[in-house]
């Protein structure tokens, strides 16, 4: 099982500026974090699922490959809250799981449709983020797929040498920890070389850098933000109309 983090090819959602997508993500997050009902995250999640084809995610298999850690985490959140809380029933657990998925899925849409270079350009242009931070983060993001590939290579190399845990969970945990440590050592070495190379190219010079590609907020970006506001407002209104809205800032 592998986790896919790379952006898809140019898709319809790629036309939206990354900053606009981040603003929309913030709107969704504020909406979902200020209420505890089940209607609001359900309606928001339905809209997010409808947007998956626009991000290049058209098959359930592709969706699962990109979101299986999210689905696992949401399931654990729901189950654990039902088990340890005296007041939480299955409906509360389901609502929490839906909220986790609804909060994280916009990030999946962003990663699937946005090239990290465009993200760095947009952040430095519109939000005046430090170029050192933005392009350092860009370099780190570019290394994530490589780390995933290296982890798979380490596991295959050990299996080729006959190092296999079989069905022993303790041996599997020990081998997994060893593979993670090997990967960590390699990542630190690669990060040090990358930092040295970036400093040699003047990323830490303190000189104001120009942007070769540029980043422009167009009308469609503002419409995208307005659509996010409309969806969150409609979901909240539907929850209020259904009598299920439970804002966290109102004591009960």
C-alpha positions as CSV (number, residue, x, y, z in Angstrom):
1,X,0.0,0.0,0.0
2,X,1.4,3.4,-1.0
3,X,0.4,6.9,-0.4
4,X,0.2,9.2,-3.4
5,X,1.2,12.8,-2.7
6,X,2.3,14.1,-6.1
7,X,0.1,16.6,-7.9
8,X,-2.0,15.3,-10.8
9,X,-1.4,16.6,-14.4
10,X,-3.0,19.9,-15.3
11,X,-6.7,19.6,-14.3
12,X,-9.6,22.0,-14.1
13,X,-8.8,22.9,-10.4
14,X,-5.3,23.8,-11.4
15,X,-6.6,27.0,-12.9
16,X,-7.4,28.3,-9.4
17,X,-4.6,30.2,-7.7
18,X,-3.2,28.3,-4.7
19,X,-3.8,31.3,-2.4
20,X,-7.5,31.2,-3.3
21,X,-7.6,27.5,-2.5
22,X,-5.9,28.1,0.9
23,X,-8.4,30.9,1.7
24,X,-11.3,28.5,0.8
25,X,-9.6,25.8,3.0
26,X,-9.5,28.3,5.9
27,X,-13.2,29.1,5.4
28,X,-14.2,25.4,5.5
29,X,-12.0,24.8,8.6
30,X,-13.5,27.7,10.6
31,X,-17.0,26.5,9.7
32,X,-16.4,22.9,10.7
33,X,-14.4,23.7,13.8
34,X,-17.1,25.9,15.3
35,X,-19.9,23.4,15.3
36,X,-20.4,19.9,16.6
37,X,-23.4,18.8,14.6
38,X,-23.5,16.1,11.9
39,X,-25.4,18.0,9.2
40,X,-22.8,20.7,8.4
41,X,-19.8,18.3,7.8
42,X,-22.0,16.0,5.8
43,X,-23.2,18.7,3.4
44,X,-19.7,20.1,3.0
45,X,-18.3,16.7,2.4
46,X,-20.8,16.0,-0.4
47,X,-19.6,19.2,-2.2
48,X,-16.0,18.2,-1.7
49,X,-16.6,14.8,-3.1
50,X,-18.3,16.3,-6.1
51,X,-15.1,18.4,-6.7
52,X,-12.8,15.3,-6.9
53,X,-13.0,14.9,-10.7
54,X,-11.9,18.6,-11.1
55,X,-8.8,17.7,-9.2
56,X,-8.0,14.7,-11.4
57,X,-9.3,12.1,-8.9
58,X,-11.8,10.1,-10.9
59,X,-11.7,6.6,-9.6
60,X,-12.3,5.2,-6.1
61,X,-8.9,3.5,-6.2
62,X,-7.1,6.8,-6.9
63,X,-9.1,8.4,-4.1
64,X,-8.2,5.6,-1.7
65,X,-4.5,5.8,-2.5
66,X,-4.5,9.5,-1.7
67,X,-6.7,9.4,1.4
68,X,-6.2,6.0,3.2
69,X,-4.3,7.6,6.1
70,X,-7.1,10.2,6.4
71,X,-9.8,7.5,6.4
72,X,-7.9,5.4,9.0
73,X,-7.4,8.4,11.2
74,X,-11.1,9.5,10.9
75,X,-12.2,6.0,11.8
76,X,-10.0,5.9,14.8
77,X,-11.2,9.3,16.0
78,X,-14.8,8.2,15.8
79,X,-14.4,4.8,17.4
80,X,-12.1,6.1,20.2
81,X,-14.6,8.9,21.1
82,X,-17.5,6.4,21.3
83,X,-15.5,4.1,23.5
84,X,-14.0,6.5,26.0
85,X,-16.8,9.1,26.3
86,X,-19.9,8.3,28.3
87,X,-22.0,10.8,26.4
88,X,-20.8,10.0,22.9
89,X,-23.0,7.7,20.9
90,X,-22.5,6.2,17.5
91,X,-24.0,9.4,15.9
92,X,-21.5,11.6,17.7
93,X,-18.6,9.3,16.6
94,X,-19.9,9.4,13.0
95,X,-20.1,13.2,13.1
96,X,-16.5,13.5,14.4
97,X,-15.2,11.2,11.7
98,X,-17.1,13.1,9.0
99,X,-15.6,16.4,10.4
100,X,-12.1,15.0,10.2
101,X,-12.6,13.9,6.6
102,X,-14.3,17.2,5.6
103,X,-11.4,19.2,7.2
104,X,-8.7,17.3,5.4
105,X,-10.2,16.7,2.0
106,X,-9.7,20.3,0.8
107,X,-6.0,19.7,1.4
108,X,-6.1,16.6,-0.7
109,X,-7.8,18.6,-3.5
110,X,-5.0,21.3,-3.1
111,X,-2.2,18.8,-3.3
112,X,-3.7,16.9,-6.2
113,X,-4.2,19.9,-8.4
114,X,-1.4,22.3,-7.5
115,X,2.2,22.2,-8.4
116,X,4.4,23.1,-5.4
117,X,6.3,25.7,-7.5
118,X,3.0,27.6,-8.1
119,X,2.3,27.4,-4.4
120,X,5.6,28.9,-3.4
121,X,5.2,31.6,-6.1
122,X,1.7,32.5,-4.8
123,X,2.8,32.6,-1.2
124,X,5.7,34.9,-1.8
125,X,3.8,37.2,-4.2
126,X,0.5,37.6,-2.4
127,X,1.2,36.9,1.3
128,X,4.8,38.1,1.3
129,X,6.0,34.9,2.8
130,X,9.8,34.8,3.2
131,X,11.4,33.3,0.1
132,X,13.8,31.4,2.3
133,X,10.9,29.7,4.1
134,X,8.7,29.2,0.9
135,X,11.4,27.7,-1.3
136,X,12.8,25.7,1.6
137,X,9.4,24.2,2.1
138,X,9.1,23.7,-1.6
139,X,12.4,21.7,-1.6
140,X,11.1,19.6,1.3
141,X,7.8,18.9,-0.5
142,X,9.7,17.8,-3.6
143,X,11.6,15.3,-1.4
144,X,8.5,13.6,0.0
145,X,7.8,11.3,-3.0
146,X,11.5,10.4,-3.1
147,X,11.3,9.4,0.6
148,X,8.3,7.2,-0.1
149,X,10.1,5.5,-2.9
150,X,13.2,5.0,-0.8
151,X,11.1,3.4,2.0
152,X,9.6,1.0,-0.5
153,X,13.1,0.2,-1.8
154,X,14.4,-0.5,1.7
155,X,11.6,-2.9,2.4
156,X,12.2,-4.7,-0.9
157,X,15.9,-4.9,-0.3
158,X,15.4,-6.5,3.1
159,X,12.9,-8.9,1.6
160,X,15.4,-9.9,-1.1
161,X,18.0,-10.7,1.6
162,X,15.5,-12.9,3.3
163,X,14.8,-10.5,6.2
164,X,11.0,-10.9,6.6
165,X,8.8,-10.7,9.7
166,X,6.4,-13.2,8.4
167,X,3.3,-13.2,10.6
168,X,5.1,-12.1,13.7
169,X,3.7,-8.6,14.6
170,X,6.6,-7.9,17.0
171,X,9.2,-8.7,14.4
172,X,7.3,-6.6,11.9
173,X,7.3,-3.6,14.3
174,X,11.0,-4.0,14.9
175,X,11.8,-4.2,11.1
176,X,9.5,-1.2,10.5
177,X,11.3,0.9,13.1
178,X,14.7,-0.1,11.6
179,X,13.5,0.9,8.1
180,X,12.2,4.3,9.5
181,X,15.6,4.9,11.2
182,X,17.5,4.1,8.0
183,X,15.2,6.5,6.1
184,X,15.6,9.2,8.7
185,X,19.4,9.0,8.4
186,X,19.3,9.3,4.7
187,X,16.8,12.2,4.9
188,X,19.1,14.1,7.2
189,X,22.1,13.7,5.0
190,X,20.1,14.7,1.9
191,X,18.6,17.7,3.7
192,X,22.1,18.9,4.7
193,X,23.4,18.6,1.2
194,X,20.3,20.4,-0.1
195,X,20.7,23.2,2.4
196,X,24.3,23.7,1.5
197,X,23.4,23.8,-2.2
198,X,20.6,26.4,-1.6
199,X,22.9,28.6,0.4
200,X,25.5,28.4,-2.3
201,X,22.9,29.7,-4.8
202,X,22.1,32.7,-2.7
203,X,18.9,31.7,-1.0
204,X,20.2,33.0,2.3
205,X,21.7,36.2,1.0
206,X,19.0,38.5,2.4
207,X,18.7,40.2,-1.0
208,X,15.1,40.8,-2.2
209,X,14.4,38.2,-4.8
210,X,12.3,38.7,-8.0
211,X,9.8,36.2,-9.2
212,X,10.3,34.7,-12.7
213,X,6.8,33.3,-13.1
214,X,4.6,35.6,-11.2
215,X,1.2,34.9,-9.6
216,X,-2.1,36.7,-10.4
217,X,-5.4,36.6,-8.6
218,X,-8.1,36.5,-11.3
219,X,-11.9,36.8,-11.2
220,X,-12.3,33.0,-11.1
221,X,-10.2,32.9,-7.9
222,X,-12.5,35.4,-6.1
223,X,-15.5,33.4,-7.4
224,X,-13.9,30.2,-5.9
225,X,-13.6,31.9,-2.5
226,X,-17.2,33.2,-2.8
227,X,-18.4,29.7,-3.6
228,X,-16.6,28.4,-0.5
229,X,-18.4,31.0,1.6
230,X,-21.7,30.1,0.0
231,X,-21.3,26.4,0.5
232,X,-20.4,26.8,4.2
233,X,-23.1,29.3,4.8
234,X,-25.7,27.1,3.1
235,X,-24.5,24.1,5.2
236,X,-24.7,26.0,8.4
237,X,-28.2,27.4,7.5
238,X,-29.4,23.8,6.7
239,X,-28.1,22.7,10.1
240,X,-29.9,25.5,11.9
241,X,-33.1,24.7,10.0
242,X,-32.8,21.1,10.9
243,X,-32.3,22.0,14.6
244,X,-29.0,20.2,14.8
245,X,-26.6,23.1,14.8
246,X,-24.4,23.0,18.0
247,X,-21.9,25.8,18.1
248,X,-18.9,25.1,20.4
249,X,-18.9,28.7,21.7
250,X,-22.4,28.3,23.3
251,X,-22.4,26.4,26.6
252,X,-24.9,23.7,27.1
